[in-house]
């Protein structure tokens, strides 16, 4: 009996709605519930808290509208990796794909998985990160105290979650689609509900106090004291504050990775990018406005473990508020991780087809999905969960993420010159103005981080540069493309 041949092409089973929900679901994880504390500590006022989210939202929408042109030109799996290869060369594309595999996607999957566990511990306390399952002494510090490598219950649960969602996605796109549709729809409705209840039950005196001096940009310490900024330092503070909002708004490009499985990709990828990022931008701005309606700025900065949404929910719903937010974040992070896991493996699939990743990752299983890439991604994410360094890595990679976005959008200009007659079913909105604005803003953000927060820049660059020797070792023999 002959063995049935494996599929050689992906199935186009994602609709416009599926694509929009994938964008929104991948973007909304735990960030919107926690990063307001850090942002407020940098900017010190309600107005500037909202400005940071508006700037980030504008940048995200500008990038999404620009990516529409690239997605129409290259409607195939791999998304941003493909765009960089077509505009530049395989080296630039590989450095992106390497960073994506080493930390951008896998680190985000790990961080979102641990966030799921942390908030699940509000309902099931044994799942807490404080519940240490294993502990090994690895040395001693300068003071003679022992150094320990620990594994918490939260880390174990996060790995089990990632393994489960990976397994579901190896069985074809239908299971992943179902999870994405249900959990993203649920979290969007829940977030809108939280925002509406927050404004209905707002505290007028808190709102008035927060907005009385809304446009004074200054640092706000946990003790309630303010730090005045010099002009250039104030701009640097905004850039530092945006690390949190950009992290919360990342993964919007996930739908481009599944272009090979999207119905009418030349139309639906661009529309999904626009609709998904617009919905999330509106939710993020409204959620942070709601925080300023129920919590004094000092309470936002001093939220326990930065969990601003928990404190806001307590004000709105009383003692049940903690459980309400815990359930919301569990739903949010579950759906977010499904979208990240589903889309990420498609990048490795395309890299493997180019001979720049494990050959096995370029094969489809009987369900027409890249199973090997899914499990390879799962392994790296699990290792990052155990390392405990996922949060630090994500902070460090924010700089690199924006650099690659800038390079990709600059690729629109390059491709207009290189391929002026190429088919463009959709052209970048307000070209060349809007793409140019994003490039300028992105470069300014990166330059300010280099000056004011170098710890957010050089580690990310090192991760990217490690990819250089890997590229030249893995490059197919006889290839002259650099």
Secondary structure, DSSP 8 states (H G I E B T S, - for coil): -------SS----B-HHHHHHHHHHHH-SSHHHHTHHHHHHHH-SHHHHHHHHHHHHHHHHHHHHHHHHHHHH--STTTHHHHHHHHT-HHHHHHHHHHIIIIIHHHHHHHHHHHHHHHHTTTSGGGSTTSEEEEEEEEE-TTS-EEEEEEEHHHHHHHHHHHHHHHHHHT-HHHHHHHHHHHHHHHHHHHHHHHHHHHHT--HHHHHHHHHTTT--EEE-TTS-EEE--HHHHHHHHHHHHHHHHHHHTTTTHHHHTGGGBTTHHHHHHHHHHHHHHHHHHHHHHHHHHHHHHS-HHHHHT-GGG-HHHHHHHHHHGGGHHHHHHHHHHHHHHHHHHHHHHHHHHHHHHHHHTTSS-GGGG---TTSS-HHHHHHHHHHHHHHHHHT-HHHHHHHHHHHHHHHHHHHHHHHHHHHHH-TTS--SS--TTTTHHHHHHHHHHHHHHHHHHHH-GGGTHHHHHHHHHHHHHHHHHS-TT----
